[in-house]
C-alpha cells in the first residue's frame, strides 16, 4: 500500500516543480487548500479538471442503531463532503493498478 501524502509532501512537490522557495511553496499550498475549504463551507462545488469534483450534500435526520447495544439513536441532519473522481483519474488509477498487478506476476 502507498504512503500518505501530506501538506509537506505537496509543498515539497511545488518547491521542486515550480522553483518557489520552500516557504512560498508552503504558503501557496496552504492558500489553495484554504480556498477549496472555504468554497465547500459556502456550499459551492469545487471542480478540478482531470481530477474530480468536491461537493457538499445535505443528509436528513434519521434513526440509527447502536450496533453494540441495539439501542435506537437519533442521527441529526448534517452536511457531508462528497468526492466524485473524473474519468481521467479513474483511468489513471486503474492503469497504475493493472501495471502493478502485471509486474507482480
OpenMM code with the backbone's topology and positions (N, CA, C; nanometers):
from openmm import Vec3, app, unit

residues = "UNK UNK UNK UNK UNK UNK UNK UNK UNK UNK UNK UNK UNK UNK UNK UNK UNK UNK UNK UNK UNK UNK UNK UNK UNK UNK UNK UNK UNK UNK UNK UNK UNK UNK UNK UNK UNK UNK UNK UNK UNK UNK UNK UNK UNK UNK UNK UNK UNK UNK UNK UNK UNK UNK UNK UNK UNK UNK UNK UNK UNK UNK UNK UNK UNK UNK UNK UNK UNK UNK UNK UNK UNK UNK UNK UNK UNK UNK UNK UNK UNK UNK UNK UNK UNK UNK UNK UNK UNK UNK UNK UNK UNK UNK UNK UNK UNK UNK UNK UNK UNK UNK UNK UNK UNK".split()
positions = [
    Vec3(0.0839, -0.1183, 0.0000),
    Vec3(0.0000, 0.0000, 0.0000),
    Vec3(0.0878, 0.1238, 0.0000),
    Vec3(0.0397, 0.2337, -0.0594),
    Vec3(0.1175, 0.3557, -0.0729),
    Vec3(0.1259, 0.4355, 0.0548),
    Vec3(0.2049, 0.5420, 0.0473),
    Vec3(0.2200, 0.6286, 0.1633),
    Vec3(0.1096, 0.7344, 0.1665),
    Vec3(0.0981, 0.8030, 0.2776),
    Vec3(0.0025, 0.9115, 0.2914),
    Vec3(0.0698, 1.0403, 0.2455),
    Vec3(0.0028, 1.1131, 0.1581),
    Vec3(0.0555, 1.2399, 0.1088),
    Vec3(0.0067, 1.3507, 0.2019),
    Vec3(0.1001, 1.4297, 0.2514),
    Vec3(0.0682, 1.5365, 0.3466),
    Vec3(0.0875, 1.6736, 0.2811),
    Vec3(0.0530, 1.7768, 0.3549),
    Vec3(0.0759, 1.9136, 0.3076),
    Vec3(0.2252, 1.9346, 0.2813),
    Vec3(0.3078, 1.8768, 0.3667),
    Vec3(0.4533, 1.8908, 0.3494),
    Vec3(0.4979, 1.8281, 0.2176),
    Vec3(0.4399, 1.7130, 0.1829),
    Vec3(0.4726, 1.6493, 0.0545),
    Vec3(0.4305, 1.7394, -0.0623),
    Vec3(0.3109, 1.7956, -0.0528),
    Vec3(0.2628, 1.8842, -0.1588),
    Vec3(0.3505, 2.0083, -0.1712),
    Vec3(0.3875, 2.0660, -0.0580),
    Vec3(0.4740, 2.1843, -0.0590),
    Vec3(0.6093, 2.1520, -0.1212),
    Vec3(0.6634, 2.0362, -0.0877),
    Vec3(0.7922, 1.9951, -0.1438),
    Vec3(0.7811, 1.9743, -0.2948),
    Vec3(0.6696, 1.9170, -0.3400),
    Vec3(0.6486, 1.8971, -0.4839),
    Vec3(0.6411, 2.0314, -0.5565),
    Vec3(0.5718, 2.1287, -0.4978),
    Vec3(0.5644, 2.2625, -0.5581),
    Vec3(0.7047, 2.3234, -0.5609),
    Vec3(0.7778, 2.3095, -0.4525),
    Vec3(0.9148, 2.3615, -0.4451),
    Vec3(1.0006, 2.3014, -0.5570),
    Vec3(0.9923, 2.1701, -0.5768),
    Vec3(1.0731, 2.1017, -0.6786),
    Vec3(1.0316, 2.1400, -0.8205),
    Vec3(0.9002, 2.1474, -0.8447),
    Vec3(0.8489, 2.1686, -0.9805),
    Vec3(0.8498, 2.3152, -1.0235),
    Vec3(0.8121, 2.4048, -0.9329),
    Vec3(0.7924, 2.5446, -0.9700),
    Vec3(0.9153, 2.6298, -0.9403),
    Vec3(0.9863, 2.5936, -0.8371),
    Vec3(1.1060, 2.6691, -0.8048),
    Vec3(1.0847, 2.7833, -0.7080),
    Vec3(0.9692, 2.7897, -0.6465),
    Vec3(0.9479, 2.8878, -0.5400),
    Vec3(1.0301, 2.8451, -0.4186),
    Vec3(1.0478, 2.9356, -0.3246),
    Vec3(1.1162, 2.8967, -0.2012),
    Vec3(1.0274, 2.7978, -0.1254),
    Vec3(1.0866, 2.7300, -0.0287),
    Vec3(1.0078, 2.6329, 0.0492),
    Vec3(0.8933, 2.7026, 0.1231),
    Vec3(0.9206, 2.8212, 0.1781),
    Vec3(0.8163, 2.8958, 0.2493),
    Vec3(0.7058, 2.9411, 0.1543),
    Vec3(0.7442, 2.9912, 0.0381),
    Vec3(0.6448, 3.0336, -0.0609),
    Vec3(0.5623, 2.9152, -0.1101),
    Vec3(0.6282, 2.8011, -0.1286),
    Vec3(0.5576, 2.6796, -0.1714),
    Vec3(0.4561, 2.6361, -0.0662),
    Vec3(0.4970, 2.6388, 0.0599),
    Vec3(0.4060, 2.6014, 0.1685),
    Vec3(0.2886, 2.6985, 0.1759),
    Vec3(0.3162, 2.8277, 0.1595),
    Vec3(0.2095, 2.9284, 0.1619),
    Vec3(0.1125, 2.9087, 0.0457),
    Vec3(0.1649, 2.8757, -0.0725),
    Vec3(0.0804, 2.8528, -0.1898),
    Vec3(-0.0120, 2.7334, -0.1680),
    Vec3(0.0443, 2.6225, -0.1202),
    Vec3(-0.0368, 2.5028, -0.0939),
    Vec3(-0.1434, 2.5349, 0.0102),
    Vec3(-0.1046, 2.6030, 0.1155),
    Vec3(-0.1989, 2.6389, 0.2219),
    Vec3(-0.3099, 2.7279, 0.1679),
    Vec3(-0.2750, 2.8227, 0.0824),
    Vec3(-0.3729, 2.9139, 0.0246),
    Vec3(-0.4731, 2.8384, -0.0632),
    Vec3(-0.4238, 2.7471, -0.1462),
    Vec3(-0.5125, 2.6691, -0.2338),
    Vec3(-0.6072, 2.5826, -0.1499),
    Vec3(-0.5531, 2.5140, -0.0508),
    Vec3(-0.6380, 2.4284, 0.0341),
    Vec3(-0.7403, 2.5109, 0.1123),
    Vec3(-0.6998, 2.6286, 0.1583),
    Vec3(-0.7924, 2.7156, 0.2317),
    Vec3(-0.9046, 2.7643, 0.1405),
    Vec3(-0.8696, 2.7993, 0.0165),
    Vec3(-0.9705, 2.8454, -0.0791),
    Vec3(-1.0703, 2.7333, -0.1101),
    Vec3(-1.0203, 2.6117, -0.1266),
    Vec3(-1.1085, 2.4968, -0.1509),
    Vec3(-1.1998, 2.4754, -0.0307),
    Vec3(-1.1426, 2.4772, 0.0890),
    Vec3(-1.2219, 2.4573, 0.2113),
    Vec3(-1.3294, 2.5635, 0.2275),
    Vec3(-1.2926, 2.6891, 0.2050),
    Vec3(-1.3886, 2.7986, 0.2182),
    Vec3(-1.5022, 2.7849, 0.1174),
    Vec3(-1.4682, 2.7485, -0.0058),
    Vec3(-1.5707, 2.7314, -0.1096),
    Vec3(-1.6681, 2.6205, -0.0717),
    Vec3(-1.6160, 2.5097, -0.0220),
    Vec3(-1.7025, 2.3978, 0.0192),
    Vec3(-1.7889, 2.4363, 0.1388),
    Vec3(-1.7322, 2.5101, 0.2336),
    Vec3(-1.8082, 2.5548, 0.3503),
    Vec3(-1.9237, 2.6457, 0.3092),
    Vec3(-1.9058, 2.7201, 0.1979),
    Vec3(-2.0112, 2.8074, 0.1465),
    Vec3(-2.1130, 2.7315, 0.0623),
    Vec3(-2.0923, 2.6015, 0.0456),
    Vec3(-2.1868, 2.5212, -0.0311),
    Vec3(-2.1566, 2.5147, -0.1800),
    Vec3(-2.0420, 2.5677, -0.2219),
    Vec3(-2.0037, 2.5645, -0.3635),
    Vec3(-1.9480, 2.4273, -0.4000),
    Vec3(-1.9490, 2.3969, -0.5289),
    Vec3(-1.8849, 2.2772, -0.5808),
    Vec3(-1.7473, 2.3162, -0.6314),
    Vec3(-1.6469, 2.2339, -0.6011),
    Vec3(-1.5108, 2.2592, -0.6471),
    Vec3(-1.4768, 2.1525, -0.7504),
    Vec3(-1.4510, 2.1958, -0.8750),
    Vec3(-1.4163, 2.1039, -0.9829),
    Vec3(-1.2711, 2.1255, -1.0217),
    Vec3(-1.1935, 2.0175, -1.0203),
    Vec3(-1.0545, 2.0216, -1.0623),
    Vec3(-1.0431, 1.9360, -1.1883),
    Vec3(-1.0184, 1.9996, -1.3003),
    Vec3(-1.0132, 1.9322, -1.4292),
    Vec3(-0.9176, 1.8134, -1.4245),
    Vec3(-0.9603, 1.7015, -1.4804),
    Vec3(-0.8832, 1.5764, -1.4874),
    Vec3(-0.8566, 1.5147, -1.3503),
    Vec3(-0.9206, 1.5662, -1.2464),
    Vec3(-0.9046, 1.5091, -1.1126),
    Vec3(-1.0389, 1.4658, -1.0563),
    Vec3(-1.1324, 1.5609, -1.0428),
    Vec3(-1.2639, 1.5284, -0.9903),
    Vec3(-1.3314, 1.6502, -0.9323),
    Vec3(-1.4446, 1.6269, -0.8688),
    Vec3(-1.5176, 1.7385, -0.8093),
    Vec3(-1.5558, 1.7057, -0.6653),
    Vec3(-1.5505, 1.8090, -0.5836),
    Vec3(-1.5903, 1.8008, -0.4434),
    Vec3(-1.7188, 1.8795, -0.4282),
    Vec3(-1.8132, 1.8254, -0.3533),
    Vec3(-1.9352, 1.8996, -0.3244),
    Vec3(-1.9842, 1.8621, -0.1857),
    Vec3(-2.0733, 1.9452, -0.1341),
    Vec3(-2.1320, 1.9214, -0.0026),
    Vec3(-2.2770, 1.8818, -0.0231),
    Vec3(-2.3171, 1.7755, 0.0439),
    Vec3(-2.4532, 1.7244, 0.0306),
    Vec3(-2.5203, 1.7280, 0.1677),
    Vec3(-2.6466, 1.7655, 0.1683),
    Vec3(-2.7236, 1.7697, 0.2926),
    Vec3(-2.7862, 1.6325, 0.3166),
    Vec3(-2.7637, 1.5763, 0.4355),
    Vec3(-2.8272, 1.4498, 0.4714),
    Vec3(-2.9307, 1.4791, 0.5796),
    Vec3(-3.0455, 1.4197, 0.5664),
    Vec3(-3.1521, 1.4409, 0.6631),
    Vec3(-3.1315, 1.3601, 0.7895),
    Vec3(-3.2058, 1.3957, 0.8912),
    Vec3(-3.2011, 1.3213, 1.0155),
    Vec3(-3.2691, 1.1856, 0.9996),
    Vec3(-3.2280, 1.0904, 1.0811),
    Vec3(-3.2879, 0.9565, 1.0757),
    Vec3(-3.2595, 0.8844, 1.2062),
    Vec3(-3.3230, 0.7724, 1.2203),
    Vec3(-3.2978, 0.6894, 1.3380),
    Vec3(-3.1902, 0.5876, 1.3028),
    Vec3(-3.0895, 0.5777, 1.3870),
    Vec3(-2.9828, 0.4795, 1.3706),
    Vec3(-2.9877, 0.3804, 1.4852),
    Vec3(-2.9008, 0.2842, 1.4807),
    Vec3(-2.8972, 0.1828, 1.5858),
    Vec3(-2.7529, 0.1651, 1.6322),
    Vec3(-2.7320, 0.1680, 1.7624),
    Vec3(-2.6007, 0.1400, 1.8192),
    Vec3(-2.5746, -0.0097, 1.8001),
    Vec3(-2.4737, -0.0476, 1.7222),
    Vec3(-2.4522, -0.1901, 1.6944),
    Vec3(-2.4135, -0.2705, 1.8180),
    Vec3(-2.3576, -0.2051, 1.9177),
    Vec3(-2.3143, -0.2757, 2.0379),
    Vec3(-2.4326, -0.3099, 2.1295),
    Vec3(-2.5224, -0.2119, 2.1464),
    Vec3(-2.6330, -0.2310, 2.2409),
    Vec3(-2.7662, -0.2578, 2.1724),
    Vec3(-2.7750, -0.2251, 2.0439),
    Vec3(-2.9025, -0.2407, 1.9730),
    Vec3(-2.9983, -0.1258, 1.9994),
    Vec3(-2.9560, -0.0292, 2.0804),
    Vec3(-3.0411, 0.0847, 2.1155),
    Vec3(-3.0568, 0.1784, 1.9963),
    Vec3(-3.1812, 0.2262, 1.9742),
    Vec3(-3.2057, 0.3222, 1.8667),
    Vec3(-3.1575, 0.4600, 1.9106),
    Vec3(-3.0888, 0.5271, 1.8194),
    Vec3(-3.0308, 0.6572, 1.8490),
    Vec3(-3.0632, 0.7517, 1.7331),
    Vec3(-3.1113, 0.8737, 1.7635),
    Vec3(-3.1379, 0.9678, 1.6538),
    Vec3(-3.0070, 1.0214, 1.5959),
    Vec3(-3.0007, 1.0286, 1.4631),
    Vec3(-2.8862, 1.0874, 1.3940),
    Vec3(-2.9332, 1.2211, 1.3387),
    Vec3(-2.8645, 1.3281, 1.3778),
    Vec3(-2.9060, 1.4634, 1.3401),
    Vec3(-2.8783, 1.4892, 1.1917),
    Vec3(-2.9547, 1.5813, 1.1318),
    Vec3(-2.9239, 1.6227, 0.9938),
    Vec3(-2.7831, 1.6823, 0.9892),
    Vec3(-2.7150, 1.6592, 0.8785),
    Vec3(-2.5787, 1.7101, 0.8679),
    Vec3(-2.5395, 1.7267, 0.7219),
    Vec3(-2.4284, 1.7969, 0.7018),
    Vec3(-2.3735, 1.8121, 0.5670),
    Vec3(-2.2514, 1.7206, 0.5558),
    Vec3(-2.2395, 1.6533, 0.4423),
    Vec3(-2.1269, 1.5630, 0.4210),
    Vec3(-2.0535, 1.6020, 0.2934),
    Vec3(-1.9245, 1.5785, 0.2927),
    Vec3(-1.8415, 1.6067, 0.1773),
    Vec3(-1.8435, 1.4868, 0.0838),
    Vec3(-1.8623, 1.5132, -0.0450),
    Vec3(-1.8680, 1.4079, -0.1456),
    Vec3(-1.7606, 1.4365, -0.2504),
    Vec3(-1.6850, 1.3323, -0.2877),
    Vec3(-1.5861, 1.3463, -0.3943),
    Vec3(-1.6229, 1.2521, -0.5072),
    Vec3(-1.6280, 1.3069, -0.6284),
    Vec3(-1.6539, 1.2269, -0.7482),
    Vec3(-1.5313, 1.2373, -0.8380),
    Vec3(-1.4576, 1.1272, -0.8517),
    Vec3(-1.3381, 1.1319, -0.9355),
    Vec3(-1.3739, 1.1461, -1.0832),
    Vec3(-1.2854, 1.2104, -1.1592),
    Vec3(-1.3066, 1.2242, -1.3031),
    Vec3(-1.2735, 1.0913, -1.3707),
    Vec3(-1.3188, 1.0770, -1.4942),
    Vec3(-1.2872, 0.9560, -1.5706),
    Vec3(-1.1371, 0.9453, -1.5940),
    Vec3(-1.0710, 1.0595, -1.6115),
    Vec3(-0.9265, 1.0602, -1.6324),
    Vec3(-0.8548, 1.0035, -1.5095),
    Vec3(-0.8968, 1.0446, -1.3900),
    Vec3(-0.8368, 0.9943, -1.2663),
    Vec3(-0.8643, 0.8450, -1.2500),
    Vec3(-0.9875, 0.8034, -1.2763),
    Vec3(-1.0214, 0.6607, -1.2661),
    Vec3(-0.9352, 0.5769, -1.3595),
    Vec3(-0.9193, 0.6236, -1.4841),
    Vec3(-0.8372, 0.5505, -1.5804),
    Vec3(-0.6917, 0.5456, -1.5361),
    Vec3(-0.6423, 0.6566, -1.4824),
    Vec3(-0.5036, 0.6620, -1.4349),
    Vec3(-0.4816, 0.5631, -1.3201),
    Vec3(-0.5748, 0.5590, -1.2263),
    Vec3(-0.5635, 0.4683, -1.1124),
    Vec3(-0.5704, 0.3230, -1.1584),
    Vec3(-0.6636, 0.2927, -1.2474),
    Vec3(-0.6766, 0.1552, -1.2954),
    Vec3(-0.5571, 0.1134, -1.3803),
    Vec3(-0.4996, 0.2048, -1.4586),
    Vec3(-0.3806, 0.1733, -1.5369),
    Vec3(-0.2629, 0.1455, -1.4440),
    Vec3(-0.2491, 0.2248, -1.3382),
    Vec3(-0.1422, 0.2042, -1.2417),
    Vec3(-0.1619, 0.0727, -1.1679),
    Vec3(-0.2857, 0.0408, -1.1353),
    Vec3(-0.3164, -0.0842, -1.0645),
    Vec3(-0.2849, -0.2039, -1.1526),
    Vec3(-0.3275, -0.1992, -1.2795),
    Vec3(-0.3029, -0.3121, -1.3693),
    Vec3(-0.1535, -0.3257, -1.3982),
    Vec3(-0.0816, -0.2150, -1.4011),
    Vec3(0.0639, -0.2199, -1.4197),
    Vec3(0.1340, -0.2869, -1.3040),
    Vec3(0.0892, -0.2586, -1.1813),
    Vec3(0.1489, -0.3217, -1.0616),
    Vec3(0.1146, -0.4696, -1.0571),
    Vec3(-0.0105, -0.5029, -1.0965),
    Vec3(-0.0529, -0.6426, -1.0946),
    Vec3(0.0294, -0.7237, -1.1943),
    Vec3(0.0506, -0.6699, -1.3135),
    Vec3(0.1262, -0.7402, -1.4163),
    Vec3(0.2727, -0.7554, -1.3737),
    Vec3(0.3277, -0.6542, -1.3067),
    Vec3(0.4664, -0.6602, -1.2630),
    Vec3(0.4849, -0.7603, -1.1494),
    Vec3(0.3817, -0.7783, -1.0669),
    Vec3(0.3911, -0.8693, -0.9531),
    Vec3(0.3851, -1.0157, -0.9954),
    Vec3(0.3289, -1.0438, -1.1125),
    Vec3(0.3127, -1.1829, -1.1552),
    Vec3(0.4353, -1.2367, -1.2192),
] * unit.nanometer
topology = app.Topology()
chain = topology.addChain("A")
for resn in residues:
    res = topology.addResidue(resn, chain)
    for name in ("N", "CA", "C"):
        topology.addAtom(name, app.Element.getBySymbol(name[0]), res)
